[in-house]
């Protein structure tokens, strides 16, 4: 236990957020608040969760790996799936929007990465699980590319409406854009049993009913139901690069993104992606 805390203490403000102390009233209160917000809005922000020095170290890491970013300048639908001729052209499955953004893929992070320290921490995983308030345990993701990448956006970049391939995403903003780069989302717009295509289509056509905004600050921790809540990042204005760390968690630690999804977001897929392609995750189209 002490070794785990030694790795986490320089990164997380454990004085303010004693996530390692199961008997702490501060932890219990934080978990209760987070659960309420997640149930109501599918999202919650814990401000200044990561220590400022750790944020600076993560920024230096992301900057040093910037040249290895996979840049995607392409159109994709909210499901990162191919077009389907069985549906009309204006159906959400066949509605494509232009994305320009990048990822520093998980498999190129150095072993000593602070982002890896956060993600590999069982204390952190247990805390996230408690905050989500779900009965099933959650696990660190097997996907070697998307398990804990940095998202990267530069001037005029835009990340359009989409769903994640994993159930839960944890975001840590590392550097904010000068303007823009605001996270927008529609809580629980679909469920494992219902795609709710009609409402998804309304948002894709510019509707704002149910859309919420979250203007994250560096060091904030965001918990989010990314598989069920459609979301986007608004266009970046100004020369400052937006970096965000994206630790991700799943119910099934064995599964991965489908190959097409991995290629759209991370520029490639692996033999493991192809071997596990036929694993059924839920009843959703992606």
ChimeraX attribute file (.defattr): number of C-alpha atoms within 10 A of each C-alpha:
attribute: neighborCount
match mode: 1-to-1
recipient: residues
	/A:1	8
	/A:2	7
	/A:3	7
	/A:4	15
	/A:5	15
	/A:6	10
	/A:7	15
	/A:8	21
	/A:9	15
	/A:10	15
	/A:11	23
	/A:12	23
	/A:13	18
	/A:14	17
	/A:15	9
	/A:16	11
	/A:17	17
	/A:18	19
	/A:19	22
	/A:20	19
	/A:21	14
	/A:22	11
	/A:23	10
	/A:24	13
	/A:25	11
	/A:26	16
	/A:27	20
	/A:28	17
	/A:29	11
	/A:30	17
	/A:31	20
	/A:32	16
	/A:33	13
	/A:34	23
	/A:35	20
	/A:36	16
	/A:37	17
	/A:38	20
	/A:39	14
	/A:40	12
	/A:41	18
	/A:42	23
	/A:43	27
	/A:44	23
	/A:45	21
	/A:46	16
	/A:47	14
	/A:48	19
	/A:49	20
	/A:50	25
	/A:51	18
	/A:52	17
	/A:53	12
	/A:54	18
	/A:55	24
	/A:56	15
	/A:57	17
	/A:58	23
	/A:59	21
	/A:60	13
	/A:61	17
	/A:62	26
	/A:63	16
	/A:64	10
	/A:65	16
	/A:66	16
	/A:67	9
	/A:68	14
	/A:69	20
	/A:70	18
	/A:71	18
	/A:72	18
	/A:73	14
	/A:74	13
	/A:75	14
	/A:76	23
	/A:77	22
	/A:78	22
	/A:79	22
	/A:80	23
	/A:81	18
	/A:82	14
	/A:83	16
	/A:84	11
	/A:85	9
	/A:86	9
	/A:87	11
	/A:88	11
	/A:89	13
	/A:90	12
	/A:91	18
	/A:92	22
	/A:93	25
	/A:94	20
	/A:95	18
	/A:96	23
	/A:97	16
	/A:98	16
	/A:99	19
	/A:100	19
	/A:101	24
	/A:102	25
	/A:103	25
	/A:104	26
	/A:105	22
	/A:106	20
	/A:107	14
	/A:108	13
	/A:109	18
	/A:110	12
	/A:111	10
	/A:112	8
	/A:113	14
	/A:114	20
	/A:115	26
	/A:116	17
	/A:117	16
	/A:118	19
	/A:119	21
	/A:120	17
	/A:121	16
	/A:122	16
	/A:123	18
	/A:124	18
	/A:125	19
	/A:126	16
	/A:127	18
	/A:128	20
	/A:129	19
	/A:130	20
	/A:131	22
	/A:132	25
	/A:133	16
	/A:134	11
	/A:135	8
	/A:136	9
	/A:137	13
	/A:138	21
	/A:139	17
	/A:140	20
	/A:141	23
	/A:142	19
	/A:143	23
	/A:144	18
	/A:145	24
	/A:146	24
	/A:147	24
	/A:148	28
	/A:149	25
	/A:150	31
	/A:151	21
	/A:152	23
	/A:153	25
	/A:154	20
	/A:155	20
	/A:156	15
	/A:157	23
	/A:158	22
	/A:159	21
	/A:160	24
	/A:161	25
	/A:162	23
	/A:163	22
	/A:164	21
	/A:165	22
	/A:166	23
	/A:167	18
	/A:168	24
	/A:169	23
	/A:170	21
	/A:171	22
	/A:172	28
	/A:173	24
	/A:174	26
	/A:175	22
	/A:176	20
	/A:177	20
	/A:178	14
	/A:179	15
	/A:180	19
	/A:181	26
	/A:182	17
	/A:183	15
	/A:184	19
	/A:185	26
	/A:186	24
	/A:187	22
	/A:188	18
	/A:189	19
	/A:190	19
	/A:191	14
	/A:192	12
	/A:193	9
	/A:194	11
	/A:195	15
	/A:196	11
	/A:197	13
	/A:198	10
	/A:199	16
	/A:200	21
	/A:201	16
	/A:202	13
	/A:203	17
	/A:204	20
	/A:205	12
	/A:206	8
	/A:207	12
	/A:208	11
	/A:209	10
	/A:210	13
	/A:211	13
	/A:212	14
	/A:213	13
	/A:214	15
	/A:215	11
	/A:216	22
	/A:217	16
	/A:218	21
	/A:219	26
	/A:220	19
	/A:221	21
	/A:222	19
	/A:223	24
	/A:224	24
	/A:225	24
	/A:226	24
	/A:227	23
	/A:228	25
	/A:229	23
	/A:230	24
	/A:231	26
	/A:232	19
	/A:233	21
	/A:234	18
	/A:235	20
	/A:236	23
	/A:237	17
	/A:238	12
	/A:239	12
	/A:240	15
	/A:241	19
	/A:242	24
	/A:243	26
	/A:244	24
	/A:245	23
	/A:246	23
	/A:247	24
	/A:248	28
	/A:249	23
	/A:250	20
	/A:251	17
	/A:252	17
	/A:253	13
	/A:254	13
	/A:255	21
	/A:256	27
	/A:257	28
	/A:258	22
	/A:259	19
	/A:260	19
	/A:261	22
	/A:262	20
	/A:263	15
	/A:264	18
	/A:265	22
	/A:266	21
	/A:267	17
	/A:268	14
	/A:269	20
	/A:270	13
	/A:271	9
	/A:272	16
	/A:273	22
	/A:274	14
	/A:275	13
	/A:276	15
	/A:277	15
	/A:278	10
	/A:279	12
	/A:280	10
	/A:281	16
	/A:282	10
	/A:283	11
	/A:284	15
	/A:285	11
	/A:286	20
